Amino acid sequence: MIRDLLTAPNQLTLLRLIFVPFVIITIFDRHYGWALIIFLIAGVSDAVDGLLARALHQRTKLGEYLDPVADKLLLSTLFIVLSMAGKIRWQVTALVLTRDVFILVIAALLYTVTSYRDFRPSIFGKVNTLAQITTVVAVLLYEVYGANWVWFARGIGVWTTVAMTLLSGFHYAFRVSVGLARSGEAKARGAG
Protein backbone atom coordinates (compact mmCIF):
# COMPACT_ATOMS: atom_id res chain seq x y z
CA MET A 1 0.00 0.00 0.00
CA ILE A 2 2.74 2.51 0.95
CA ARG A 3 4.75 1.42 -2.09
CA ASP A 4 1.71 2.14 -4.29
CA LEU A 5 1.43 5.60 -2.75
CA LEU A 6 5.00 6.39 -3.78
CA THR A 7 4.56 5.72 -7.50
CA ALA A 8 4.88 8.76 -9.75
CA PRO A 9 1.26 8.63 -11.00
CA ASN A 10 -0.15 8.44 -7.47
CA GLN A 11 2.14 11.27 -6.35
CA LEU A 12 0.65 13.44 -9.11
CA THR A 13 -2.83 12.49 -7.94
CA LEU A 14 -1.91 13.49 -4.38
CA LEU A 15 -0.59 16.78 -5.74
CA ARG A 16 -4.02 17.36 -7.28
CA LEU A 17 -5.56 16.89 -3.84
CA ILE A 18 -3.12 19.44 -2.42
CA PHE A 19 -4.36 21.98 -5.00
CA VAL A 20 -7.88 21.95 -3.52
CA PRO A 21 -7.32 24.37 -0.60
CA PHE A 22 -5.28 26.72 -2.81
CA VAL A 23 -8.00 26.98 -5.43
CA ILE A 24 -10.54 27.69 -2.66
CA ILE A 25 -8.36 30.47 -1.23
CA THR A 26 -7.77 32.07 -4.63
CA ILE A 27 -11.49 32.16 -5.39
CA PHE A 28 -12.43 33.61 -2.01
CA ASP A 29 -9.68 36.21 -2.48
CA ARG A 30 -11.13 36.94 -5.96
CA HIS A 31 -7.91 35.94 -7.70
CA TYR A 32 -9.76 34.14 -10.47
CA GLY A 33 -6.76 34.12 -12.80
CA TRP A 34 -4.73 32.17 -10.26
CA ALA A 35 -7.68 29.85 -9.62
CA LEU A 36 -7.89 29.17 -13.35
CA ILE A 37 -4.14 28.48 -13.57
CA ILE A 38 -4.27 26.09 -10.60
CA PHE A 39 -7.28 24.30 -12.10
CA LEU A 40 -5.56 23.96 -15.49
CA ILE A 41 -2.38 22.62 -13.83
CA ALA A 42 -4.55 20.10 -11.96
CA GLY A 43 -6.09 19.08 -15.30
CA VAL A 44 -2.67 18.57 -16.85
CA SER A 45 -1.56 16.52 -13.84
CA ASP A 46 -4.66 14.35 -14.27
CA ALA A 47 -3.75 13.61 -17.89
CA VAL A 48 -0.09 13.04 -17.09
CA ASP A 49 -0.73 10.66 -14.18
CA GLY A 50 -2.75 8.37 -16.44
CA LEU A 51 -0.09 8.44 -19.15
CA LEU A 52 2.65 7.75 -16.60
CA ALA A 53 0.74 4.88 -15.05
CA ARG A 54 0.50 3.17 -18.44
CA ALA A 55 4.00 4.06 -19.68
CA LEU A 56 5.78 3.07 -16.46
CA HIS A 57 3.51 0.06 -15.82
CA GLN A 58 2.56 1.59 -12.47
CA ARG A 59 -1.19 1.08 -12.56
CA THR A 60 -2.27 0.33 -9.00
CA LYS A 61 -5.52 -0.48 -7.27
CA LEU A 62 -4.94 2.57 -5.07
CA GLY A 63 -4.59 4.75 -8.17
CA GLU A 64 -7.81 3.36 -9.63
CA TYR A 65 -9.67 4.63 -6.56
CA LEU A 66 -7.60 7.70 -5.72
CA ASP A 67 -7.68 9.30 -9.20
CA PRO A 68 -11.47 9.62 -9.54
CA VAL A 69 -11.75 10.68 -5.88
CA ALA A 70 -9.24 13.49 -6.49
CA ASP A 71 -11.10 14.55 -9.65
CA LYS A 72 -14.50 14.56 -7.94
CA LEU A 73 -13.20 16.33 -4.85
CA LEU A 74 -11.64 19.10 -6.94
CA LEU A 75 -14.69 19.53 -9.19
CA SER A 76 -17.25 19.30 -6.39
CA THR A 77 -15.29 21.76 -4.27
CA LEU A 78 -15.08 24.19 -7.18
CA PHE A 79 -18.81 24.00 -7.82
CA ILE A 80 -19.53 24.67 -4.13
CA VAL A 81 -17.04 27.53 -3.83
CA LEU A 82 -18.14 29.12 -7.11
CA SER A 83 -21.75 28.92 -5.90
CA MET A 84 -20.73 30.54 -2.62
CA ALA A 85 -19.07 33.30 -4.65
CA GLY A 86 -22.27 33.74 -6.69
CA LYS A 87 -20.71 32.56 -9.96
CA ILE A 88 -22.70 29.32 -10.42
CA ARG A 89 -26.33 28.96 -9.36
CA TRP A 90 -26.85 26.80 -6.28
CA GLN A 91 -29.47 24.74 -8.12
CA VAL A 92 -26.82 23.54 -10.58
CA THR A 93 -24.36 22.71 -7.79
CA ALA A 94 -27.07 20.88 -5.81
CA LEU A 95 -27.92 18.80 -8.88
CA VAL A 96 -24.25 17.93 -9.53
CA LEU A 97 -23.60 16.99 -5.90
CA THR A 98 -26.84 15.02 -5.52
CA ARG A 99 -25.97 12.87 -8.54
CA ASP A 100 -22.47 12.19 -7.22
CA VAL A 101 -23.72 11.33 -3.72
CA PHE A 102 -26.44 9.11 -5.23
CA ILE A 103 -23.87 7.17 -7.26
CA LEU A 104 -21.49 6.88 -4.31
CA VAL A 105 -24.18 5.62 -1.92
CA ILE A 106 -25.60 3.13 -4.44
CA ALA A 107 -22.11 1.83 -5.30
CA ALA A 108 -21.23 1.43 -1.61
CA LEU A 109 -24.49 -0.40 -0.89
CA LEU A 110 -24.13 -2.70 -3.88
CA TYR A 111 -20.51 -3.42 -3.04
CA THR A 112 -21.51 -4.29 0.52
CA VAL A 113 -24.59 -6.45 -0.06
CA THR A 114 -24.22 -7.88 -3.58
CA SER A 115 -21.57 -9.35 -5.85
CA TYR A 116 -22.17 -6.56 -8.41
CA ARG A 117 -18.88 -4.77 -9.13
CA ASP A 118 -19.32 -2.95 -12.45
CA PHE A 119 -18.87 0.68 -11.38
CA ARG A 120 -16.98 1.87 -14.44
CA PRO A 121 -18.00 5.30 -15.72
CA SER A 122 -20.18 5.25 -18.81
CA ILE A 123 -19.71 7.48 -21.84
CA PHE A 124 -22.44 9.72 -20.37
CA GLY A 125 -20.52 10.00 -17.10
CA LYS A 126 -17.36 10.95 -18.99
CA VAL A 127 -19.21 13.57 -21.04
CA ASN A 128 -20.74 14.88 -17.81
CA THR A 129 -17.28 15.26 -16.28
CA LEU A 130 -16.06 17.03 -19.41
CA ALA A 131 -19.08 19.38 -19.25
CA GLN A 132 -18.32 20.16 -15.59
CA ILE A 133 -14.66 20.86 -16.35
CA THR A 134 -15.60 23.09 -19.30
CA THR A 135 -18.10 24.96 -17.13
CA VAL A 136 -15.55 25.61 -14.38
CA VAL A 137 -12.99 26.83 -16.93
CA ALA A 138 -15.56 29.11 -18.60
CA VAL A 139 -16.79 30.52 -15.28
CA LEU A 140 -13.25 31.28 -14.10
CA LEU A 141 -12.21 32.62 -17.51
CA TYR A 142 -15.24 34.94 -17.59
CA GLU A 143 -14.07 36.49 -14.32
CA VAL A 144 -10.68 37.19 -15.91
CA TYR A 145 -11.73 37.96 -19.47
CA GLY A 146 -15.36 39.05 -19.70
CA ALA A 147 -15.83 38.76 -23.44
CA ASN A 148 -19.27 37.93 -24.86
CA TRP A 149 -18.11 34.62 -26.31
CA VAL A 150 -16.84 33.54 -22.85
CA TRP A 151 -20.20 34.47 -21.30
CA PHE A 152 -21.92 32.45 -24.03
CA ALA A 153 -19.59 29.45 -23.49
CA ARG A 154 -20.25 29.71 -19.75
CA GLY A 155 -24.01 29.48 -20.32
CA ILE A 156 -23.67 26.53 -22.69
CA GLY A 157 -21.38 24.82 -20.18
CA VAL A 158 -23.86 25.24 -17.33
CA TRP A 159 -26.82 23.96 -19.36
CA THR A 160 -24.78 21.07 -20.76
CA THR A 161 -23.73 20.19 -17.22
CA VAL A 162 -27.37 20.16 -16.08
CA ALA A 163 -28.46 17.99 -19.03
CA MET A 164 -25.54 15.55 -18.74
CA THR A 165 -25.87 15.32 -14.96
CA LEU A 166 -29.49 14.21 -15.36
CA LEU A 167 -28.80 11.92 -18.32
CA SER A 168 -25.76 10.27 -16.76
CA GLY A 169 -27.59 9.80 -13.44
CA PHE A 170 -30.55 8.10 -15.11
CA HIS A 171 -28.22 6.03 -17.29
CA TYR A 172 -26.25 4.91 -14.25
CA ALA A 173 -29.46 3.84 -12.46
CA PHE A 174 -30.64 1.99 -15.58
CA ARG A 175 -27.28 0.27 -16.09
CA VAL A 176 -27.12 -0.86 -12.46
CA SER A 177 -30.69 -2.19 -12.53
CA VAL A 178 -29.98 -4.16 -15.73
CA GLY A 179 -26.71 -5.47 -14.26
CA LEU A 180 -28.43 -6.55 -11.04
CA ALA A 181 -31.22 -8.27 -13.01
CA ARG A 182 -28.65 -10.16 -15.10
CA SER A 183 -26.65 -11.25 -12.07
CA GLY A 184 -29.89 -12.37 -10.39
CA GLU A 185 -30.81 -14.41 -13.49
CA ALA A 186 -27.32 -15.94 -13.59
CA LYS A 187 -27.59 -16.92 -9.92
CA ALA A 188 -31.03 -18.46 -10.51
CA ARG A 189 -29.71 -20.52 -13.45
CA GLY A 190 -26.68 -21.59 -11.41
CA ALA A 191 -28.87 -22.70 -8.49
CA GLY A 192 -31.29 -24.55 -10.75
N, C-alpha and C positions, 0 to 999 in steps of 0.2 A: 504493500500500500504506500509506504513512504517513498519507495523507489519509483513508483508510478507518479507520485507527486513531483518528483525531481526531473521528469522528462521535459524537454524543451517545449513541446506543444502544451503540456499542462501548466508550465510556468507562464506561458503567454495567456492562457485562460485565467490564471490567478491574477495576472497583471490587469486583465479586463475587469475583474472584480474590484481591484484597487482603484480603478478609474471612477467607480460609482460615487464615492463621496465628493470627489473633485468636481464632477459634472454638476452635482447638486449645488455645491458652493458657488460655482461660476454662474449658474442660473439665478440663484437668489441674490447674488451681487450684480446681476444684470450685465454680466460679461458674456453675452451670447456668442460672440466670435470665438472666445476660448472654449465655451461649451461645445460649439460645433467642431472645433479642432480636436478636442478630446474624444468626442463621439466618433469622428472619422478615424482617428488613430485606433480606437477600440474596434471599429469595423475592419480595419486592415489587419489587426492582430487576430481577429476571428478567422479571416481568410487564411492567414499565414499559419495559424496553429493546425488547421486541417491539412494544409499542404505538407507541413513538417511531419505530422503524424504519419502520413502515407509515405513520404520520401524516406524518412528515417526508420520506418517500420516500428513506430512507437505508439501505435494505437493501443489504448488501454481501456479497461472497463471504467476506471475512474474518469477518464477523459470523455467517454460516451455520456456520462451523467453530468459531469462538471460543465462541459461546454454549453449545452442548452440551458442549464441553470444560470450560468453567467450571462448568456444572451437575454434570457427572460428577465433576470434581475435588473440589468441595465435598461432594457426597454420599458419595463413596468415602472421603474423608478422615474425615468424620464417623462412618461405620460403623467404620473402623479405630480411631479414637480412642475411640469409645464401647465398642468391644470391649476395648481396652486398659484402660479404666476399669472393666470388668466390668459394663457396662450392656446390652450386646447380646452374645449368644453368638457365639463365633468361628466356629462352623459356618455361621451365617447370613451373616456378613461374608464368609467364604470363598466361599460360593455366589454372593453378589452380585458380588464381584470377579472370580470365575472367568468368569461370564457376560459381564461387560463386557470382560475381556481377550480372551475367545473371539471376541466380535463385532468388536473392534478388529483383532485379528490376521487374521481372515477377510476383513474389509473391505480391509485393507491388501494382502493377497495378491491378492484379486480385482482391486483397482484396478491393481496392478502387472502382472499377467499376463493379464488378460482385458479385454474392453470393457464388462463389467457395471458399472453405476454406480448402481443403485437401492438406496441405503443409507438411505432415509427410515425413520423410526421407525414401527412399526405401532401399531395401537390397543393391542395387548398391551404393547408397550414403553412407551407413554405411561401406561397403567394401572400398570405396574410402577414407573415413576418416581414417580407419585402415591403408590403404596403405600410406597415408600422415604421420601418426604418426610413422609408422615403418621406413619410409624414413628419417624423422628428427632424430630419435634415431640412425639409422645406420650412417648418416652423422656426427653427433656429436661424436658417438663412434669411428668412423674412425680417427677423429682428436686426440683422446685420445689413441687409441689402433689400430695402423695401420696394423693389420693382414690381410692377403689375403682374408680370409673368410668374414671379415667385409667389405672390399672393394667390394667383390662379392655381399653381402647382400645389400649394398648401391646401387649398379647398378640395382639389381632386384627391390628394393624399388622404385627407380626413374621411371623405365619403367612400373612398376605396377601402380604407381600413374598416369602416363600419360594415360595409357589404361583405368583405372577406372574413371579418370576425364572425358574423352571423353564419355565412355559408360554411366556413371551416368548422365551426362549432356543431352545426347540424350534421355535416358530413362525418365528423368524428363520432357523434352519437350513433349515426346509422351504421358506420363501419364496425363499431364495437358490438352493436346489437346483432349484426350479421355474423361476426366472428364468434360471439357467444352461442348463437343458434347452431352454427356449424360444429363447434366443439361439443355442444350438448348432443347433437345427432351422432357424432363420432363416438362419444362415450356410450350412447344407447346401442349402437351397432356392436361395439366392442363387448358390451355386457351381455348381448343377446346371442 
